[in-house]
Amino acid sequence: MAWYHSYFKGLPQRAWKLHQDDEHTEFEVDFLQDVLEIKPGDQVLDVLAGYGRHALPLAASGAQLTCIDISEEYCEELTAAAGRKKLPVTVVCADVLSHVYPENTFDAAYCFGNSFSFFPRPDLQRFLENISRALKSGGMFSLHTENLAESILPNFQGRNWMPVQDDIIYLAENVYQPLEGYIESEQTFISGKEKVTHTVHQHIYTLAELCFMLENAGFEVTGTFANIEADPFQLGDEHLYLLARKR
């Protein structure tokens, strides 16, 4: 069983949520509405949706959201939030690699928050092909990551730590495995007397490799940006926002 099947619960899940910036999320939602050309009534797929920080505001603007995530805690939180607000959100708690998507159904799809780097190369190719089949012809897809090779490797850090809200401390011991193309990270979360440690594999792709895989999955890459202002991505940029259209 892959590490991400059991990672997103308890302290790591709470730390991830607290680390998100609400104002930046609002900007990302505006970006998604713009580049994905989302209109009221459109069917939109949020892959690895988490607790719905993008899905809920998109649904509030009139889109019909289908959200898939493997974390039962996140899915329960998202279902409850959508129910309270009476928003058009369908939540699917499943592994994105094995879930059978309805074909040619969605007007747009997105995967934000570093999630696609969970997968080794054969699985990522299948992941992209699944999304492509679910989209209508001409449908738009966007992904975001901070784990691109051009972002991570020039200033690779073997160790790092940072404080998170609610007195949570995050520490990581990182080793890059060049033959396999992933970072093996021992991540520790500490809050008071509680301590949780996971070993995580983050698979690292070059931009050219990622574009090649998208093309093989039936997409045409139409934009690679360093930020939501759509500045072109360059070596050393921290973020990648990629936009593609299903052929």
N, C-alpha and C positions, 0 to 999 in steps of 0.2 A: 504494500500500500504506500502510495506517495506521501511525502511529508505534509502536503497541504490538506490532506484528508483530516488531520487532527490538529492542525496549527491554530485555526481561527476559532478559538473559544477561550473563555476566561480572560486572564490577564493580557496575553498578546492581542486578543481581539479588542479589549478596552483601550489598550495603548494605541493601536492603529487608529481607532476612531478619534481619540483625543488629539492625535497628531495632525488631523486634518484642519485646514484653515477654511472657515465658512465663507469668507469673502472671496478667496480664490476659487472655491467650488462654484460660487455664483458666476464668476467669470467663465469657468469651464462650461457651465450649462449654456451660457450665451453663445460660446464658441460652438458647442455641439448643435444648437438650434440653427446656427448660421451655416456651418460647413456641411452638415448633414441634410440641410434644406428641409427641416422638419416642419410640417404643417399640422394644424388641428385635425385629429382623426387618423393621422399616420400611425402605422404599426411599427414600433421601435423595439429592438432587441438590445437589452443591457446584459452583456456577458460578464460573469463574475461581478455581480452587482453590489455585493456587500450589503450594507444597511440602507442603500438606496439614496445616497447623497446627491446623485445626478438624476436618478429615475423619478423621485418624488416631485421635484420642481418641473421636470419635463412633462410629467403626467398632469400637473396642475395647470400647465399651459395648453393642455388639450390633446397631447399625444396619448396613444394607447400603448402602454409599456408591458413587455414581457421580460421578467428579470430572472436570471438563473444564477445560483450560487450553491456551493457545497456546504457552507456553514449553516447548521440548523439554527443557531442563535441569531445570525444575521437575517435569515429568512423569516424567522418568527417576528423579529423586530420590524422588518420591512412590511410584512403582512399586516401587523397591528397598526403601523403608522398609516399605511394606505387605507385601511378600514376606517380609522378615526376621521380621516380627511375625505373619505368617500371618493378616492381617486381611482382611475382606470388602470390598475396595476395587477398583473398576474405574476405570482411568485412560484418559481419551480426550484425545489431543493434537490439538486442532482449534480453528478459529476459532468462537467461540460464535455468531456471526451466521449462519454458513453450515452449521453442524452440524445434522443432522436428528435431533431428539430423538424417542424413542418416546412416543407420545401416551397420556395418561391412565395413566401408569405410577408416578409418584412420590407418596409420601405427604407429602413436604415438600421444600422447596428453600431455598437461601440464597445470597447474594452479599455477602461481607464484604470490607472493606479498600479502599474508594474506587473499586472497579473499574468500577462502572456509569457513572462520569463519563468513561470513555474514549470514549463514543459520542455523536455528534450526535443531534438530536431524532428524525429518521426511523429511525435505527438503534436508538436506545434503545427506541422504540415496538415495533419488531420483536423486539428482545431480550426485552422483557417478555412479548410475545405468545407467543414460543417457550417461555418458562418456563411460562406459563399452560397451554398445550396439553399440556405434559409432565406436569403435575400432575393427580392425581385430583380429582374434584369435592370441594370442602371442604378440599383440601390447603392447608397453610400455607406462606407465603413470607416471608422476612425479608431485609432488606438493611441494610448499614451504610455510612455515608459521613462524611467530614469536609469534603466539597466542596459542601455545600448553599449556596445564595446567602445565606441568613440567617446562616450560619456564617462564610463567607469575606469577603463584601463590607463589613460594618461596620468591619472592621479590616484592610482589604486591605494586603498588604505587597508592594511592588515588588521588593524584594530580601530574601533571607534566606539564612542559612547555618547549618549545625550540624555538630558532630563526630559521627561514628558509630564504633562499636567497630572494633577492628583498624586504627586509624589512618586511617580513611576520613573525608574531609571532603566534605560535600555543600553546594553553592552553587546558588542559583536566581535568575534574573532574570525577573520576571513582568510581563506586560502584559495587562490585561483588555480584551477586544474586545467592546464592548457590543452591536454590531449582530449579531454571530454568537453571542454568549452563551457565550464560552469564555475561559479563561486560556491565553495562549501563554507557555510557560515554557521558558527555556533552562536546562537542568539539567546541572550539571557534578559529576562524582565524581572525587576525587583520592586516590590511595593511593601514597605514595612517588613513583616516577617514572611511574606509570601515571595517565593522565587520560582520562576518557570524557565526551563531551558529547552530549546529545540535546535536540531540540526537541519539546516535549510539548504537546498540546492537552487541557486538562481542561474538559469542558463543565459549565456551572454551571446548576443548576435550582433554582427556588423549590420549597418544600414543596408549595404548591398545585398547581404544574405537574406535579410528580412524582406526586401523588395522582391528578390528572386522567388521566395516562397509564396508571397502574395500573388505574383504573376502566375505561378504554377497552380494556385488555387482558384484562378479565374478572375483576378482583380487587375485593374490598371491603377497604379499608384499615381495620384494627381498632385500630392503636396507632401513635403517633409519639412516641418517647422520646429524651431527651437522654443517657441512660446505661443501663447494664444493670440499674440499680436501678429502671428504668421511671418516672423522673420525666418529666413532660410536656415535650416539646420547646418551646423559646421562642427568640425572636430573640437571636442572639449565642452560643447554645450551640455548643460545638465539634463535637459528634458528633450524628448522627441514627441511631437504631435504629428502623427501620420494620417493622411487622408487617402482613401482609395475608392474606386467605383467598380461595381461588378460589371464585367463585360456582358 
